[in-house]
Amino acid sequence: MPLPRPLISIIALAVAGGAATLLMGVLYIEKPSDIPIDADRALDAEVTRFIEQASYQKTVNFAGIVAATEDTRLAFEIPGTLVSLSLRVGDEAPLGKVVAQLDTRSMIANQTAVAARLQQEKAQVELASLQFQRIQDLFSKGAVSQGQFDEARLGLDSAKAAANALQAELSAIAVALSKSSLELPFDATVNTRHASVGDVVAAGSPIYDITSTEGREAIIGVPAKVASQFATGQATTVYINEQAIPGRILGISNKLDLRTRTQTLRISLPDNSTATPGQVAILHHELNIQDAGGWLPMAALTEGGRGLWTTLVARTNQDGKTITERAVLEIIDFSDDRVYVRGSLKNGDKVIASGTHRLVPGMAINPVETAQ
């Protein structure tokens, strides 16, 4: 029995719609990722020669600080009350200038009292001496006993000892009075003032932090292997605020620092330098490292697996065409935009210098050598 015409029209539309849907699905199928390499289509590629070498030079930087030749904290050796402070932060003063003073009134009063007792004791010594002389004369004539003679002799010795004790006490007071004035041990600049007039300070309490006005040094720690390449008196250059400053090795410590495991270089700086204590000083030093390999531009490398890297090398195949071939590398060191590597490369190999993202192993290329 023939189908009604309306039903035939519906079926025809459904078939047509299905065909259109199928066609659209075909059009939207994702393009396969594995595209056959066209080995006949050669791309221009920059190449650089891999030059193998037994060692390489590397400039390393060691940081330290600028220090003053003299840098100390001034304090009194005795306690007391501050009655004067003559300097403030930034002031400069010459060697020997009195920059702080303690109250000495009690010491002066004590000094006067001890001096008076000493005069009294000296009179006792003179009296005991006269008595001993008389007893000695009488003893020689047998007029006094041995006990009286010994008593007079020991009395004189006792008086002399008491006088000597007072003299020592008087000398100690004089020393204390001299220590009540704080003097600069060298031409100095004040960096910090820790006390004020009227403060009661203990012995050893800091009053000023000072540094010498002249004489600057760079103190830089370097590994023992590097320290052995320097010698006392050797000229060198340090960099402070990117400014090159000539210097000379003054000394090299012969002991490793327990924290940094380095030895200290002490480098003199010229008196006319503007280096300020505490600034960072950098020493550039060229090392000769005995390790075989060669330099390549950073752009020539692609990250591989397990800590290795790869690069592409230009090789000639059996058909005489130049194609790319993968080489596995290990990075030994870096320097700016170059890397020092070793691996499956041979001396003189032409390595793709850049644009490796456009190439895959086996692709035909037209190598263009770049300047080394």
C-alpha positions as CSV (number, residue, x, y, z in Angstrom):
1,M,0.0,0.0,0.0
2,P,1.6,3.3,-1.0
3,L,2.5,5.8,1.8
4,P,0.5,9.0,2.0
5,R,2.3,12.0,0.4
6,P,2.6,14.0,3.7
7,L,4.4,11.0,5.4
8,I,6.8,10.7,2.4
9,S,7.7,14.4,2.8
10,I,8.4,14.0,6.5
11,I,10.7,10.9,5.9
12,A,12.6,12.8,3.1
13,L,13.2,15.7,5.4
14,A,14.5,13.5,8.2
15,V,16.9,11.7,5.9
16,A,18.1,15.0,4.6
17,G,18.5,16.4,8.1
18,G,20.5,13.3,9.1
19,A,22.8,13.6,6.1
20,A,23.4,17.2,6.9
21,T,24.2,16.4,10.6
22,L,26.6,13.7,9.5
23,L,28.3,16.1,7.1
24,M,28.7,18.8,9.8
25,G,30.2,16.2,12.1
26,V,32.7,15.2,9.5
27,L,33.6,18.9,9.0
28,Y,34.2,19.4,12.8
29,I,36.3,16.3,13.4
30,E,39.6,17.4,15.0
31,K,42.5,17.3,12.7
32,P,45.0,14.5,13.7
33,S,48.0,15.7,15.7
34,D,50.4,13.4,14.0
35,I,51.2,15.0,10.7
36,P,53.6,13.3,8.3
37,I,56.9,15.2,8.1
38,D,57.6,16.6,4.7
39,A,61.3,15.8,4.4
40,D,61.4,17.4,0.9
41,R,60.5,20.8,2.2
42,A,63.7,22.3,3.7
43,L,63.4,25.2,6.2
44,D,66.1,27.7,6.8
45,A,67.6,27.2,10.2
46,E,70.4,29.1,12.1
47,V,73.1,26.7,13.2
48,T,76.2,27.2,15.4
49,R,79.3,25.1,15.8
50,F,79.7,23.1,19.0
51,I,83.4,23.6,20.0
52,E,84.5,21.1,22.6
53,Q,87.0,22.3,25.2
54,A,88.7,20.7,28.2
55,S,87.9,23.6,30.6
56,Y,86.1,26.9,30.7
57,Q,86.4,30.3,32.4
58,K,83.7,31.6,34.7
59,T,83.5,35.0,36.4
60,V,82.1,34.6,39.9
61,N,81.1,37.3,42.4
62,F,81.9,37.3,46.1
63,A,80.2,39.8,48.3
64,G,81.5,41.4,51.5
65,I,81.3,44.7,53.3
66,V,83.2,47.9,53.6
67,A,84.8,48.4,57.0
68,A,86.7,51.2,58.7
69,T,90.3,50.5,59.7
70,E,89.3,51.2,63.3
71,D,85.7,50.7,64.6
72,T,85.1,50.6,68.3
73,R,82.6,51.3,71.1
74,L,83.8,53.8,73.7
75,A,83.0,53.2,77.4
76,F,84.3,54.2,80.8
77,E,86.2,51.7,82.9
78,I,84.7,53.0,86.1
79,P,81.1,53.8,87.1
80,G,79.9,57.3,87.6
81,T,77.5,60.1,86.7
82,L,78.0,61.8,83.3
83,V,78.5,65.5,83.6
84,S,79.5,66.3,80.0
85,L,79.3,64.9,76.5
86,S,80.9,67.0,73.8
87,L,80.0,65.1,70.6
88,R,76.9,64.1,68.7
89,V,76.2,61.7,65.8
90,G,78.3,62.8,62.7
91,D,80.8,64.9,64.6
92,E,84.5,64.4,63.9
93,A,87.2,64.9,66.4
94,P,91.0,64.3,66.6
95,L,93.0,61.8,68.6
96,G,93.2,62.6,72.4
97,K,90.1,64.9,72.5
98,V,88.1,64.5,75.8
99,V,84.6,63.6,74.6
100,A,82.9,62.7,77.9
101,Q,83.4,63.4,81.6
102,L,82.2,61.8,84.9
103,D,81.5,63.6,88.1
104,T,84.7,63.4,90.1
105,R,83.7,65.3,93.3
106,S,83.6,62.2,95.5
107,M,86.9,60.9,94.2
108,I,88.6,64.3,94.8
109,A,87.2,64.4,98.4
110,N,88.5,60.9,99.0
111,Q,91.8,61.8,97.5
112,T,92.2,64.7,99.9
113,A,91.3,62.5,102.9
114,V,93.8,59.8,101.9
115,A,96.5,62.3,101.3
116,A,96.0,63.7,104.9
117,R,96.1,60.2,106.4
118,L,99.3,59.6,104.4
119,Q,100.9,62.6,105.9
120,Q,99.9,61.4,109.3
121,E,101.3,58.0,108.7
122,K,104.6,59.5,107.4
123,A,104.9,61.2,110.8
124,Q,104.3,57.9,112.5
125,V,107.1,56.4,110.4
126,E,109.5,59.2,111.4
127,L,108.6,58.7,115.1
128,A,109.0,54.9,114.9
129,S,112.3,55.4,113.1
130,L,113.7,57.7,115.9
131,Q,112.5,55.2,118.6
132,F,114.1,52.3,116.8
133,Q,117.5,54.2,116.6
134,R,117.5,54.8,120.3
135,I,116.6,51.2,121.2
136,Q,119.2,50.0,118.8
137,D,121.9,52.1,120.6
138,L,120.8,50.8,124.0
139,F,120.5,47.3,122.7
140,S,124.2,47.4,121.5
141,K,125.2,48.4,125.1
142,G,123.1,45.7,126.7
143,A,120.7,48.2,128.3
144,V,117.5,46.8,126.7
145,S,116.3,43.3,126.1
146,Q,115.9,41.5,122.8
147,G,112.2,41.8,123.1
148,Q,112.3,45.6,123.4
149,F,114.6,45.7,120.4
150,D,112.3,43.5,118.3
151,E,109.2,45.5,119.3
152,A,110.8,48.8,118.1
153,R,112.0,47.2,114.8
154,L,108.6,45.7,114.0
155,G,106.9,49.0,115.0
156,L,108.9,50.8,112.4
157,D,108.2,48.2,109.7
158,S,104.4,48.4,110.5
159,A,104.4,52.2,110.2
160,K,106.2,52.0,106.8
161,A,103.7,49.4,105.6
162,A,100.8,51.5,106.6
163,A,102.3,54.5,104.8
164,N,102.9,52.4,101.6
165,A,99.3,51.2,101.7
166,L,98.0,54.8,101.8
167,Q,100.4,55.8,99.0
168,A,99.0,52.9,96.9
169,E,95.4,54.0,97.7
170,L,96.3,57.5,96.6
171,S,97.8,56.2,93.3
172,A,94.6,54.2,92.7
173,I,92.5,57.3,93.2
174,A,94.7,59.2,90.7
175,V,94.2,56.4,88.1
176,A,90.4,56.5,88.7
177,L,90.5,60.3,88.2
178,S,92.3,59.8,84.9
179,K,89.7,57.3,83.8
180,S,86.9,59.7,84.6
181,S,87.7,61.4,81.3
182,L,86.9,59.6,78.0
183,E,89.4,60.4,75.2
184,L,89.4,59.5,71.6
185,P,91.9,56.7,70.8
186,F,92.2,57.9,67.1
187,D,90.8,60.5,64.7
188,A,87.2,59.5,64.7
189,T,83.6,60.1,63.5
190,V,80.7,59.5,65.9
191,N,78.1,57.0,64.6
192,T,76.0,56.5,67.7
193,R,75.6,58.2,71.0
194,H,74.2,55.9,73.7
195,A,74.0,58.2,76.8
196,S,73.0,61.6,77.9
197,V,74.3,64.1,80.5
198,G,73.1,63.1,84.0
199,D,73.0,59.4,83.2
200,V,74.5,57.1,85.9
201,V,76.6,54.6,83.9
202,A,78.1,51.3,84.9
203,A,81.7,50.3,84.0
204,G,81.7,49.2,80.4
205,S,78.4,50.8,79.5
206,P,78.7,52.1,75.9
207,I,78.9,55.9,75.4
208,Y,79.8,56.3,71.7
209,D,80.2,54.1,68.7
210,I,83.0,55.5,66.6
211,T,84.9,54.7,63.4
212,S,88.2,56.1,62.1
213,T,87.8,59.0,59.8
214,E,90.5,57.6,57.4
215,G,91.3,54.1,56.2
216,R,88.7,51.9,54.5
217,E,88.9,48.1,53.8
218,A,86.8,45.6,52.0
219,I,86.2,42.4,54.1
220,I,85.2,39.6,51.7
221,G,84.8,35.9,52.4
222,V,85.8,33.4,49.6
223,P,86.1,29.6,49.4
224,A,89.5,28.2,50.4
225,K,90.1,27.1,46.9
226,V,89.7,30.6,45.7
227,A,91.7,32.1,48.6
228,S,94.7,30.1,47.5
229,Q,94.7,32.0,44.2
230,F,95.4,35.3,46.0
231,A,98.5,36.6,47.7
232,T,99.2,39.4,50.2
233,G,100.1,42.6,48.3
234,Q,98.3,41.5,45.1
235,A,96.4,44.3,43.3
236,T,92.7,43.7,42.7
237,T,89.5,45.5,42.1
238,V,86.3,45.7,44.1
239,Y,82.9,47.1,43.0
240,I,80.9,49.4,45.3
241,N,77.7,50.8,43.9
242,E,78.8,49.4,40.5
243,Q,81.9,51.6,40.7
244,A,85.2,49.9,40.2
245,I,87.7,50.8,43.0
246,P,91.3,49.6,42.9
247,G,92.5,47.8,46.0
248,R,95.3,45.7,47.4
249,I,95.2,42.5,49.4
250,L,96.3,43.3,52.9
251,G,95.8,39.9,54.5
252,I,94.2,36.5,54.1
253,S,92.9,34.6,57.1
254,N,94.3,31.1,57.5
255,K,91.2,29.7,59.2
256,L,87.8,28.8,57.7
257,D,84.8,30.6,59.1
258,L,82.6,27.9,60.8
259,R,79.4,29.4,59.5
260,T,80.2,30.3,55.9
261,R,83.1,27.9,55.4
262,T,85.1,30.7,53.8
263,Q,88.4,32.5,54.3
264,T,88.5,36.2,54.7
265,L,90.2,38.6,52.3
266,R,91.1,42.0,53.7
267,I,91.5,44.5,50.8
268,S,92.7,48.1,51.3
269,L,90.8,50.9,49.5
270,P,92.3,54.2,48.5
271,D,91.9,57.1,51.0
272,N,90.1,59.2,48.4
273,S,87.3,56.6,47.9
274,T,83.8,57.5,49.0
275,A,83.2,54.0,50.4
276,T,81.1,54.1,53.6
277,P,81.5,51.4,56.3
278,G,78.6,48.9,55.9
279,Q,78.3,49.2,52.2
280,V,78.3,46.0,50.1
281,A,81.6,45.4,48.3
282,I,81.8,42.8,45.4
283,L,84.9,41.1,44.2
284,H,84.8,39.7,40.6
285,H,87.1,36.7,40.1
286,E,87.6,34.6,37.0
287,L,87.8,30.8,37.7
288,N,89.3,28.3,35.4
289,I,87.2,25.1,35.8
290,Q,88.6,21.8,34.5
291,D,85.5,20.2,33.1
292,A,85.1,19.1,29.4
293,G,82.2,20.5,27.4
294,G,81.2,23.3,25.2
295,W,79.1,26.5,25.0
296,L,75.7,26.7,23.3
297,P,73.1,29.5,23.2
298,M,70.3,29.0,25.7
299,A,67.8,29.1,22.8
300,A,69.3,25.9,21.4
301,L,68.1,23.8,24.3
302,T,64.8,22.1,24.9
303,E,63.9,20.6,28.3
304,G,63.9,16.8,28.3
305,G,63.2,14.3,31.0
306,R,65.0,13.3,34.2
307,G,67.0,16.4,34.4
308,L,68.4,16.2,30.9
309,W,68.1,18.6,28.0
310,T,68.0,18.1,24.3
311,T,69.0,20.0,21.2
312,L,68.8,19.5,17.4
313,V,71.8,18.8,15.3
314,A,72.1,19.1,11.5
315,R,73.1,15.8,10.0
316,T,73.4,14.6,6.4
317,N,71.3,11.5,5.6
318,Q,71.9,8.8,3.0
319,D,70.1,10.9,0.3
320,G,72.6,13.8,0.9
321,K,69.9,16.0,2.5
322,T,70.5,17.9,5.7
323,I,68.0,16.9,8.4
324,T,67.7,17.4,12.1
325,E,68.7,14.8,14.7
326,R,68.1,15.0,18.4
327,A,71.0,15.0,20.9
328,V,70.8,14.6,24.6
329,L,72.7,17.0,26.8
330,E,73.6,17.7,30.5
331,I,74.0,21.4,31.6
332,I,77.1,22.0,33.6
333,D,77.0,25.8,34.0
334,F,75.3,29.0,32.9
335,S,76.7,32.4,31.8
336,D,74.3,35.1,30.7
337,D,72.4,33.6,27.7
338,R,74.8,30.7,27.2
339,V,75.1,27.3,28.7
340,Y,78.1,25.0,29.1
341,V,77.0,21.5,28.2
342,R,78.2,18.0,27.5
343,G,76.5,14.9,26.1
344,S,76.1,13.2,22.7
345,L,77.5,16.1,20.7
346,K,80.8,15.9,18.9
347,N,83.3,18.6,18.3
348,G,82.3,20.7,15.3
349,D,78.6,19.5,15.2
350,K,76.2,22.0,13.7
351,V,73.6,22.7,16.4
352,I,70.3,24.5,15.7
353,A,70.9,27.8,17.4
354,S,67.3,29.1,17.6
355,G,63.7,28.4,16.4
356,T,63.8,24.8,17.6
357,H,60.0,25.0,18.3
358,R,59.5,25.0,14.5
359,L,61.5,21.9,13.9
360,V,61.3,18.2,14.8
361,P,63.8,15.4,14.4
362,G,64.0,14.2,10.8
363,M,62.9,17.4,9.2
364,A,64.9,18.7,6.2
365,I,66.6,22.0,6.8
366,N,68.8,24.5,5.0
367,P,71.5,25.3,7.6
368,V,72.6,28.9,7.9
369,E,75.7,29.3,10.1
370,T,75.8,32.2,12.6
371,A,78.9,34.0,13.8
372,Q,80.4,32.5,16.9
